[in-house]
């Protein structure tokens, strides 16, 4: 069996690659990555809180361990013609597609960021669908989407498809749950979903799309095995997620900066739980011609204020006294009340208690507090 992880150098991709290598020792695990995210982060003059090696050295260090000897990598840009050549040569059984620019702020900073995000994300996804169709139509595509695609207002969130009802009439054919985006990044995710839906209905491909909630955490059992395998941990306004940023601010003993009212609701998933769940998809009973959607979220009901309170309480247990501070919202959101809706989620696996997860993050981040610059956690710029 050949399993490809596109974007295998990233925050989710690296621990996923190691876990796959460990759990499937007889499979060939191939990382493809062109180092784009590293270059973007270097360009904005930030870095990972945890020290990380180059991808080449990461893989070398991993292969020195018995558990990861089946790991390799190729320097490939998924938005280039090289992807098709690679697929024709390797013909993988499973392709995890994580090779996208994962930043709404970056996509909204200027026209160059917007166009770069559009080209990288949408062209790469489209090239993948065509390459699988032509060279390995039996390959299972597992694509990392975003829970942020959904129009989650007061309507309960279905898992991908549902039969809508309007003016007393109900559809007999399931259609995608309503989607809406206020930034270019999430627009690319919505368009990706449309392309993949077409690829299943028209070409009979096998696709599982993960509507991923906000992931937080520092590492997994595999990445924490030794420092040379550490996962990256970003806390800046472009590539650091909210819990990671709050933990970094706590370590610096700075106020936790909450954008706007803090009543914006978000789903959460601890990195360790997310990786366990993603790896289990190798054995998923997926069907050709099916665009299967999985709402990947384990903590379903938090708003930003509540997340800040959790970090403050956990930090207090380690003698770190901090408070939260409300400020302008770069996204121009004006959420007056926390939204009330339920989320269908049939697949999310083990759930680490969020207090346990945050405590683990604080302990490891504190070891590298000298690497955290106050500039890394400054408030992002307004988009408009």
C-alpha positions in Angstrom: 0.0 0.0 0.0 1.2 3.5 -0.9 -0.1 6.5 1.2 0.7 10.0 0.2 0.6 13.0 2.5 0.6 16.2 0.5 1.6 19.0 2.9 3.4 16.5 5.1 5.7 19.1 6.5 2.9 21.1 8.0 1.3 21.4 11.5 -1.1 18.6 10.8 0.8 16.9 8.0 4.0 16.0 9.9 2.4 14.2 12.9 -0.1 12.6 10.5 2.9 11.2 8.4 4.6 9.8 11.5 1.5 8.2 12.8 0.7 6.6 9.5 4.3 5.3 9.2 4.1 3.8 12.7 0.6 2.3 12.3 1.1 0.9 8.8 4.7 -0.4 8.8 4.2 -2.4 5.6 2.9 0.6 3.7 5.0 3.1 1.8 4.4 6.6 3.3 5.4 9.4 0.9 5.4 13.1 2.0 5.2 15.6 -0.8 5.8 19.2 0.1 7.6 22.2 -1.4 8.3 24.2 1.8 5.8 27.0 0.9 4.5 27.5 4.4 8.0 27.7 5.8 8.9 30.4 3.3 5.7 32.4 4.1 6.4 32.2 7.8 10.0 33.2 7.3 9.0 36.1 5.1 6.8 37.6 7.9 9.7 37.3 10.4 8.1 34.8 12.8 9.0 31.2 13.6 7.8 28.1 15.4 7.9 28.3 19.2 9.3 24.8 19.2 12.6 24.2 17.3 12.1 22.3 14.1 14.5 20.8 11.6 14.3 21.1 7.8 12.0 18.6 6.2 15.0 16.7 4.8 16.6 16.4 8.2 13.2 15.6 9.9 12.7 12.6 7.6 16.3 11.5 8.2 15.9 11.7 11.9 12.6 9.8 11.7 14.0 7.0 9.6 16.7 6.5 12.3 13.8 5.2 14.4 12.5 1.7 13.9 8.9 3.0 13.7 9.4 5.3 10.7 11.7 3.5 8.3 8.9 3.4 5.7 8.8 7.2 5.4 10.2 9.2 2.4 9.5 12.6 0.8 9.5 14.4 -2.5 9.8 18.1 -3.2 6.7 18.8 -5.3 4.4 21.8 -5.8 0.8 20.4 -6.0 -0.3 23.3 -8.2 2.3 22.4 -10.8 2.4 19.8 -13.6 4.8 17.8 -11.4 1.9 16.4 -9.4 0.5 14.5 -12.4 3.9 13.0 -13.2 4.2 11.9 -9.6 0.8 10.3 -9.6 1.5 8.5 -12.9 4.7 7.1 -11.4 3.5 6.2 -7.9 -0.2 5.5 -8.3 -1.0 5.7 -4.6 -3.8 3.9 -2.9 -4.6 6.8 -0.5 -3.9 10.5 -1.0 -4.2 12.9 2.0 -4.5 16.4 0.6 -3.3 19.0 3.1 -1.1 21.0 0.8 -2.9 24.4 1.0 -2.2 27.8 2.3 -4.2 27.7 5.6 -4.7 31.3 6.4 -7.7 33.6 6.1 -5.7 36.7 7.2 -2.9 36.0 4.6 -5.6 35.6 1.9 -7.1 39.0 2.9 -3.9 41.1 3.5 -3.5 42.2 -0.1 -4.2 41.2 -3.7 -1.0 39.2 -3.9 -2.0 37.1 -0.9 -5.4 36.6 -2.3 -4.2 35.5 -5.7 -1.5 33.3 -4.2 -4.1 31.5 -2.0 -6.5 31.1 -4.9 -3.9 29.6 -7.3 -2.2 27.4 -4.8 -5.3 26.0 -3.2 -7.7 25.7 -6.1 -5.3 24.8 -8.8 -3.7 22.1 -6.6 -7.0 20.6 -5.7 -8.1 20.6 -9.4 -4.9 19.1 -10.6 -5.2 16.3 -8.0 -8.7 15.4 -9.1 -7.7 15.2 -12.8 -4.5 13.2 -12.0 -6.4 10.7 -9.9 -9.0 10.3 -12.7 -6.3 9.7 -15.3 -3.7 7.7 -13.5 -5.1 6.0 -10.4 -9.0 6.2 -10.3 -9.1 3.7 -7.4 -7.2 6.0 -5.2 -9.1 7.3 -2.1 -8.7 11.1 -1.8 -8.9 12.3 1.8 -9.1 16.1 1.6 -8.8 18.5 4.5 -11.6 21.0 4.2 -12.7 23.5 6.8 -15.6 23.8 9.1 -15.5 27.5 8.3 -17.1 26.7 4.9 -20.4 26.3 6.6 -23.0 29.1 7.1 -23.4 28.3 10.8 -26.0 30.7 12.1 -29.0 29.4 14.0 -29.5 26.4 11.7 -28.3 23.0 12.9 -25.2 21.9 10.9 -25.7 18.7 8.9 -22.8 16.5 8.1 -22.2 17.6 4.5 -25.5 16.9 2.8 -29.1 17.3 3.7 -32.6 17.6 2.2 -33.7 21.2 2.5 -37.3 22.4 3.0 -38.7 25.7 1.8 -42.3 26.9 1.7 -43.7 23.5 2.6 -41.8 21.6 -0.1 -38.9 19.3 0.8 -36.2 18.1 -1.6 -35.9 14.4 -2.1 -32.3 14.8 -3.3 -29.6 15.7 -0.7 -27.7 18.9 -1.4 -24.7 20.5 0.2 -25.3 22.2 3.5 -25.4 26.0 3.0 -21.9 27.5 2.6 -20.7 31.1 3.0 -17.3 32.7 3.3 -16.1 36.2 4.1 -12.5 35.7 3.1 -10.7 34.3 0.1 -9.2 31.3 1.9 -12.6 29.9 2.9 -13.9 30.7 -0.6 -11.1 28.4 -2.0 -12.3 25.7 0.4 -15.9 26.0 -0.8 -14.8 25.8 -4.4 -12.6 22.8 -3.6 -15.7 21.0 -2.2 -17.6 21.8 -5.5 -14.7 20.3 -7.6 -14.6 17.2 -5.5 -18.3 16.7 -5.6 -18.1 16.9 -9.4 -15.3 14.4 -9.5 -17.3 11.9 -7.6 -20.6 12.3 -9.5 -19.1 12.6 -13.0 -15.9 10.4 -12.7 -16.9 8.0 -10.0 -14.0 8.9 -7.8 -13.8 8.0 -4.1 -13.5 11.2 -1.9 -13.7 11.8 1.8 -13.7 15.5 2.8 -12.9 16.5 6.3 -14.7 19.7 7.5 -12.0 20.4 10.0 -12.6 22.5 13.1 -9.9 24.7 14.7 -7.0 22.5 15.7 -4.8 23.3 18.7 -1.9 21.6 20.5 1.8 21.1 20.3 2.5 17.5 19.5 1.7 13.8 19.5 3.4 10.7 20.9 5.4 10.4 17.7 6.6 14.0 17.4 7.4 14.2 21.1 9.6 11.2 20.9 12.7 13.4 20.6 13.4 17.1 19.9 14.5 16.5 16.3 10.9 15.2 15.5 9.1 18.1 17.2 6.0 19.5 15.5 5.8 23.2 14.6 3.9 25.5 16.9 2.9 28.9 15.4 1.2 31.6 17.4 1.2 34.6 15.0 -1.9 36.2 13.6 -1.6 34.6 10.1 -0.8 30.9 10.9 -1.4 30.5 14.6 -4.8 29.3 15.8 -6.6 31.0 18.7 -5.8 28.5 21.5 -2.1 28.3 20.4 -1.9 32.2 20.5 -3.6 32.4 23.9 -1.1 29.8 25.3 1.8 31.8 23.9 0.5 35.0 25.4 0.0 33.3 28.7 3.6 32.1 28.7 4.7 35.7 28.1 2.3 36.8 30.9 0.6 39.2 28.4 -3.1 39.9 28.2 -5.0 37.4 26.0 -6.2 39.5 23.1 -9.8 38.8 22.1 -11.0 40.0 18.8 -14.3 41.9 19.0 -17.0 40.7 21.5 -15.5 37.3 21.9 -18.9 35.7 21.4 -17.9 34.2 18.0 -18.5 30.5 18.3 -15.9 28.0 17.0 -15.4 24.2 17.0 -12.2 22.8 18.4 -10.2 19.6 18.2 -7.0 18.7 20.0 -4.2 17.9 17.6 -3.6 14.4 19.1 -7.3 13.5 18.7 -7.4 14.8 15.2 -4.4 12.8 14.1 -5.8 9.6 15.6 -9.0 10.2 13.7 -7.4 11.1 10.4 -5.2 8.0 10.5 -8.2 5.7 11.1 -9.6 6.9 7.7 -7.2 4.5 6.0 -9.6 1.7 7.0 -12.8 3.7 6.2 -15.3 1.8 4.1 -15.6 4.5 1.4 -17.5 4.0 -1.8 -16.7 5.0 -5.4 -18.9 7.9 -6.6 -19.5 9.1 -3.0 -18.4 12.5 -1.8 -18.4 11.6 1.9 -18.3 14.5 4.4 -17.0 14.2 7.9 -17.5 17.1 10.4 -14.2 16.8 12.3 -14.9 18.4 15.6 -14.8 17.1 19.2 -15.4 20.3 21.3 -18.5 21.8 19.7 -19.8 24.6 21.8 -17.1 27.1 22.7 -17.0 30.8 22.0 -13.8 32.8 22.1 -14.5 34.2 25.6 -14.9 30.7 27.0 -11.7 29.5 25.4 -9.8 32.5 27.0 -11.3 31.6 30.4 -10.1 28.1 30.1 -6.5 29.2 29.2 -6.6 31.7 32.1 -7.7 29.0 34.6 -5.1 26.5 33.4 -2.4 29.1 33.5 -3.3 30.1 37.0 -2.6 26.5 38.1 1.0 27.0 37.1 1.3 30.4 38.9 0.7 32.4 35.7 -1.7 35.3 36.4 -3.2 36.8 33.3 -6.4 38.5 32.1 -8.2 38.8 28.8 -8.5 42.1 26.9 -11.1 42.8 24.1 -10.0 44.8 21.1 -10.8 45.4 17.4 -11.7 42.5 15.3 -9.6 42.3 12.1 -12.4 40.4 10.4 -15.0 43.2 11.2 -17.2 40.6 12.9 -19.9 42.0 15.2 -21.3 39.0 17.0 -23.6 40.2 19.8 -24.6 36.8 21.1 -23.2 33.3 20.9 -24.9 31.3 18.1 -27.1 28.4 19.1 -26.9 25.3 16.9 -26.1 21.6 17.0 -23.4 19.9 14.9 -23.8 16.5 13.4 -20.5 14.6 13.8 -20.5 10.8 13.3 -16.8 10.1 13.1 -14.6 12.1 15.6 -12.7 9.6 17.7 -11.1 9.9 21.2 -11.6 13.2 23.0 -8.9 14.5 25.3 -10.3 16.8 28.0 -9.6 20.3 26.9 -8.1 21.3 30.3 -5.7 18.4 30.0 -4.8 19.5 26.5 -4.2 23.1 27.4 -2.1 22.1 30.5 0.2 20.0 28.2 0.6 22.9 25.9 1.5 25.3 28.6 4.1 22.9 30.0 5.9 22.4 26.7 5.6 26.0 25.5 7.1 27.2 28.8 10.3 25.2 28.0 10.8 27.3 24.9 9.5 30.7 26.2 12.8 32.3 25.2 11.8 31.6 21.5 8.5 33.5 21.8 8.8 37.1 20.7 6.1 39.5 21.7 5.8 40.4 18.0 4.6 36.9 17.3 1.4 37.4 19.3 0.5 41.0 18.3 -3.0 41.7 17.1 -3.5 41.1 13.3 -4.2 43.9 10.9 -7.7 44.8 9.8 -8.7 43.1 6.5 -10.7 45.9 5.0 
